[in-house]
Amino acid sequence: MSLTKKQELGKWGEDEAVHFLINKNYEIIARNYSLPKKGEIDIIAWHVKNKIEKTLCFVEVKTRSVSDDSAERSVGKRKMSALFVVAKNFCFENNIDLDTTYIQFEQVSIYKVNNSVEIKHYEIPL
């Protein structure tokens, strides 16, 4: 089955986000991790924060074809709540101790307008 234009843009954006994060020394360990009826996390990666803290990062990717900051506004309380549940399940399945592991939720917003690409990276405060 072929992808819609929106799905193609989203997949392209996720691939761009992976390259962006790898260039920032993130170690990608999973993509599109999902929990049925709960949600999906686009990218899961390890990253060393502050030169000492190995942090497990759960990254939401939003891609848009207009540069209007709509990607940043698209992750609200409901989406964050679902991400927490899915992230907790990932940690449980992979024997990651939540009490001793630094966790960070992040967003990569990608705007592809004509031939121009703009990438914005945010840490989402808990």
C-alpha positions in Angstrom: 0.0 0.0 0.0 1.4 3.4 -1.0 1.8 6.2 1.5 -0.2 9.4 1.3 1.7 12.7 0.8 1.3 13.5 4.5 2.7 10.1 5.5 5.6 10.5 3.0 6.4 13.9 4.5 6.2 12.5 8.0 8.5 9.6 7.2 10.9 11.9 5.5 10.9 14.2 8.5 11.6 11.3 10.9 14.6 10.3 8.7 15.8 13.9 8.8 15.4 14.0 12.6 17.4 10.7 13.0 20.3 12.2 10.9 20.1 15.5 12.9 20.3 13.6 16.2 23.1 11.3 15.1 25.1 14.4 14.1 24.5 15.6 17.7 26.0 12.3 19.0 22.7 10.6 19.9 22.7 6.8 19.8 19.4 5.8 18.2 18.1 2.6 19.8 14.5 2.4 18.5 12.2 4.0 16.0 8.4 4.0 16.0 8.0 2.2 19.2 4.3 1.7 19.8 2.0 0.5 22.5 -1.4 -0.5 21.0 -4.2 1.9 21.8 -1.8 4.1 23.7 0.5 5.7 21.2 3.9 5.8 19.6 7.3 7.3 20.2 9.1 8.3 17.0 12.7 8.0 18.2 14.3 6.6 21.3 18.0 7.3 21.9 20.8 7.6 24.4 22.6 10.9 24.7 25.2 12.2 27.1 23.9 15.4 28.7 26.3 17.8 30.5 29.2 15.6 29.6 28.4 13.1 32.4 24.7 12.2 32.4 23.8 9.4 30.0 20.2 10.2 29.3 17.4 8.1 27.7 15.6 10.5 25.3 12.1 10.0 23.9 11.8 12.1 20.9 8.6 13.2 19.2 9.0 14.4 15.6 6.6 16.8 13.8 7.0 17.7 10.2 5.3 20.5 8.4 5.3 22.0 4.9 4.7 25.5 6.2 6.9 27.4 8.6 4.4 28.7 11.1 5.5 27.0 14.4 2.4 24.7 14.2 4.6 21.7 14.9 5.6 23.0 18.3 2.0 23.7 19.2 0.8 20.2 18.2 2.2 18.4 21.2 -0.2 19.1 24.0 -1.1 17.5 27.4 -3.0 14.6 25.9 0.0 13.7 23.6 2.5 14.1 26.5 0.4 11.9 28.7 0.3 9.2 26.1 4.1 9.5 25.6 4.7 9.0 29.3 2.7 5.8 29.3 4.5 4.4 26.2 7.9 5.5 27.5 7.3 3.8 30.8 6.3 0.6 29.0 9.5 0.8 26.8 11.6 1.0 30.0 9.7 -1.9 31.6 10.2 -4.1 28.5 13.9 -3.3 28.3 14.7 -3.6 32.0 15.6 0.1 32.3 15.4 1.3 35.9 13.4 4.5 36.1 14.8 5.4 39.5 18.4 5.4 38.3 18.1 6.5 34.7 18.0 10.1 33.5 14.9 10.5 31.2 14.3 13.4 28.8 11.4 14.0 26.5 12.3 16.0 23.4 10.7 17.3 20.2 12.3 17.8 16.8 10.2 20.1 14.5 11.0 20.0 10.9 9.7 22.6 8.4 10.2 21.8 4.7 9.1 24.8 2.7 10.0 24.6 -1.1 13.6 23.5 -1.1 14.4 24.9 2.3 14.6 22.8 5.5 14.5 24.3 9.0 15.0 22.0 12.1 14.2 23.0 15.7 15.1 20.9 18.6 13.5 21.2 22.1 13.8 19.6 25.4 10.3 19.2 26.9 10.2 20.2 30.5 8.6 17.6 32.8 
